[in-house]
Structures are given as C-alpha cells and as structure tokens.
Amino acid sequence: MQADLHQHLLGEPLLEALASRTSAPLTRREEGRWVLEVPGEPPHSVDPAAEDPEARAALLESDGLERAAVALSGVLGVEGLPGEEAERLLAAHDEGLAGLPERFGRWASVSLLEPSPAAVEAQLAEGAVGLTLPAGALSTPERVERLTPLLEPLAKRRRPLFVHPGPCPWEEPSATTAGEEWWPSLTRYVA
C-alpha cells in the first residue's frame, strides 16, 4: 500500500475558528482569500483548492496513493495555547476532517499545556493513526519526560508518534530565534 503520512488540511471550521483570534495563530480574509498568520512566520495566503477535500482526494488518486494521514501542523502552535483556546481549535480541526473521504486518516493532536493521556486514548479509539507532537516539545530529555504520559497510550496500542516541526509550547520564542524556534530540535543548520 502506498501512503502519504504527512499532509495538512486547514478545513473551513479551523479557518473560521482561527479568524476569531486576535493574536497568532490566526486567519483573516483578504481579497476573498484566507491569510494565515503564525508566530515567527510571514503571513501566508491559503490556497482554497489545496484545502478542498475532493481536490485533495483527486490528487491522491493522480499520485497513485491509496491512503493519506492528515496532521495539524505543529508550526501553528495550537497545542501550546491555553486550555479552552486549544480545545476550541483542536475541535474545529477535527470537525474539518470529519468530512474527508475514507482514504484519509488523521493524526491525534492534544493540548500540551494540560497533557491528557485520556484525550490521546480517546482519539486513538476513534481511529487516529497515532499522535503528532511538535519537535520543540521533545527537544530536551526533560521535555520528553514531561510528555511521557502521552506516549503511553501509543505504546499500549503500538501506534506511531509523528514528530512534526513546531515550537516548544512552554516557552516564548526569543527575538533572536523568531521563525527558527523549532529548527534547533531538528538540526543546528538548515541546509
């Protein structure tokens, strides 16, 4: 089976939920298109065709792929937002994925400020492929230790962990690393 394990889809519910925010991550309408603002990154215009589930399914077909797994991008930093803010955006992301064709799976995402193994377990029980975490959250032994309870449901069910580029949720990015705060956990030099 040919599969793509790393796709993103900013569904309409998530784009709308991000539009209600006043600080990044947020979206805004500009000339009929969504513009995404992420901490430490320049604003990015969202291509509506790339976010359309039917178009995405057709692309899988043309690429000869049978399955794909969709993850919430760790670069957004949603997992590091305070409880209710994170939960609202995570729920909007899940709502946007609910209408995807059957050949799409999803990665679980949970709040990292209030890590809940039960939330991971519930998403795995609902069919999530595994769990995705931002690289910055795992960049030191202490951070890995802090998230060990989230890894236990994965080990129990023999499910994968997807480490996605993204910032540490427990620290504010420094001015000297803005836009690069998640790279050090991957490499010291971006080639």
NORURHU-V757667 format. One record per residue. N is the residue number from 1. RES is the residue in one small letter. PSI is psi in whole degrees, -180 to 180 (999 if undefined). D_FIRST is the distance of its C-alpha to the first C-alpha in Angstrom with 1 decimal. Layout:
N,RES,PSI,D_FIRST ; N,RES,PSI,D_FIRST
This chain:
1,m,130,0.0 ; 2,q,127,3.8 ; 3,a,152,6.3 ; 4,d,116,10.1 ; 5,l,5,12.0 ; 6,h,83,15.4 ; 7,q,155,16.8 ; 8,h,148,20.2 ; 9,l,115,21.9 ; 10,l,83,25.6 ; 11,g,163,26.1 ; 12,e,-41,29.6 ; 13,p,-39,30.7 ; 14,l,-42,30.0 ; 15,l,-42,31.7 ; 16,e,-43,34.7 ; 17,a,-40,34.9 ; 18,l,-29,35.0 ; 19,a,-20,37.7 ; 20,s,-6,40.0 ; 21,r,154,40.1 ; 22,t,-7,42.9 ; 23,s,155,41.4 ; 24,a,141,38.0 ; 25,p,138,35.3 ; 26,l,165,36.4 ; 27,t,158,35.9 ; 28,r,155,38.6 ; 29,r,134,39.0 ; 30,e,115,40.3 ; 31,e,43,41.0 ; 32,g,4,38.7 ; 33,r,157,35.7 ; 34,w,139,34.4 ; 35,v,128,35.3 ; 36,l,130,33.7 ; 37,e,125,35.8 ; 38,v,141,34.4 ; 39,p,131,36.8 ; 40,g,6,37.4 ; 41,e,153,35.5 ; 42,p,154,37.0 ; 43,p,145,36.5 ; 44,h,127,33.3 ; 45,s,130,33.2 ; 46,v,125,30.2 ; 47,d,113,28.7 ; 48,p,-34,28.6 ; 49,a,-36,26.0 ; 50,a,-20,23.5 ; 51,e,-4,24.1 ; 52,d,120,23.8 ; 53,p,-40,20.9 ; 54,e,-42,20.9 ; 55,a,-39,21.0 ; 56,r,-40,18.1 ; 57,a,-40,16.0 ; 58,a,-37,17.2 ; 59,l,-40,16.3 ; 60,l,-47,12.6 ; 61,e,-49,12.9 ; 62,s,-26,14.9 ; 63,d,-3,12.7 ; 64,g,26,9.8 ; 65,l,139,7.7 ; 66,e,-32,6.4 ; 67,r,161,7.9 ; 68,a,148,10.7 ; 69,a,130,13.2 ; 70,v,132,16.9 ; 71,a,148,19.6 ; 72,l,127,23.3 ; 73,s,125,24.4 ; 74,g,-22,26.5 ; 75,v,-27,28.8 ; 76,l,-34,30.2 ; 77,g,17,31.8 ; 78,v,-40,31.5 ; 79,e,-22,30.9 ; 80,g,2,34.3 ; 81,l,156,36.4 ; 82,p,151,38.9 ; 83,g,-71,37.9 ; 84,e,-36,38.5 ; 85,e,-48,37.4 ; 86,a,-47,34.1 ; 87,e,-40,33.6 ; 88,r,-43,34.4 ; 89,l,-38,32.0 ; 90,l,-40,29.2 ; 91,a,-40,29.9 ; 92,a,-39,29.9 ; 93,h,-48,26.5 ; 94,d,-40,25.2 ; 95,e,-41,27.1 ; 96,g,-29,25.5 ; 97,l,-18,21.9 ; 98,a,-30,23.0 ; 99,g,6,22.8 ; 100,l,149,19.3 ; 101,p,158,17.1 ; 102,e,-25,15.0 ; 103,r,-5,11.7 ; 104,f,131,13.4 ; 105,g,-179,14.0 ; 106,r,153,16.9 ; 107,w,140,18.4 ; 108,a,145,21.8 ; 109,s,138,24.9 ; 110,v,162,28.4 ; 111,s,134,31.9 ; 112,l,-9,32.7 ; 113,l,-28,36.4 ; 114,e,68,36.4 ; 115,p,129,33.3 ; 116,s,107,32.5 ; 117,p,-32,30.3 ; 118,a,-36,30.8 ; 119,a,-40,29.2 ; 120,v,-48,26.1 ; 121,e,-42,26.1 ; 122,a,-42,26.6 ; 123,q,-37,23.6 ; 124,l,-41,21.3 ; 125,a,-29,22.8 ; 126,e,3,22.1 ; 127,g,6,18.4 ; 128,a,142,18.1 ; 129,v,-44,15.2 ; 130,g,-157,18.0 ; 131,l,141,21.0 ; 132,t,138,21.8 ; 133,l,147,25.1 ; 134,p,142,27.0 ; 135,a,-38,27.6 ; 136,g,-25,31.4 ; 137,a,-12,31.3 ; 138,l,17,30.2 ; 139,s,-4,32.3 ; 140,t,158,34.9 ; 141,p,-35,35.2 ; 142,e,-38,37.3 ; 143,r,-40,34.7 ; 144,v,-44,32.0 ; 145,e,-41,34.5 ; 146,r,-33,35.2 ; 147,l,2,31.6 ; 148,t,-41,31.1 ; 149,p,-29,31.6 ; 150,l,-23,28.5 ; 151,l,-22,26.4 ; 152,e,-44,27.6 ; 153,p,-32,25.6 ; 154,l,-47,22.4 ; 155,a,-43,23.6 ; 156,k,-40,24.6 ; 157,r,0,21.3 ; 158,r,50,19.2 ; 159,r,154,17.7 ; 160,p,158,17.3 ; 161,l,129,19.9 ; 162,f,113,19.2 ; 163,v,112,22.4 ; 164,h,142,22.9 ; 165,p,134,25.9 ; 166,g,161,28.8 ; 167,p,164,32.4 ; 168,c,129,34.0 ; 169,p,-9,35.0 ; 170,w,3,38.2 ; 171,e,146,39.9 ; 172,e,138,41.2 ; 173,p,141,40.1 ; 174,s,159,43.0 ; 175,a,-31,44.5 ; 176,t,-19,43.7 ; 177,t,9,40.0 ; 178,a,129,39.4 ; 179,g,-9,36.1 ; 180,e,7,35.2 ; 181,e,-22,35.4 ; 182,w,-9,31.8 ; 183,w,-38,31.5 ; 184,p,-29,33.6 ; 185,s,-12,31.1 ; 186,l,-44,28.6 ; 187,t,157,31.1 ; 188,r,-17,34.8 ; 189,y,123,34.4 ; 190,v,111,32.0 ; 191,a,999,31.4
